């Protein structure tokens, strides 16, 4: 669908605008970007560990991919995008 592809671009632009490094996992910021583009929020879950990945369906044919890594400083490096 062309409209879902446009929404994916909007979501990816919003996600790319988020900082890469955070003192915590920015789930609320990611959810805000998703909903602003018309997608569903991530399902409530416990994201823990020094590093990890999550893939979640947020639209009819759209998935969010998110990975995190906790650096020695305690800050998290986050990569998130939809496809």
Beta strands, then each sheet from edge to edge (+ up, - down):
strand 1: 21-22
strand 2: 51-57
strand 3: 63-70
strand 4: 76-82
sheet 1: 1+ 4- 3+ 2-
end
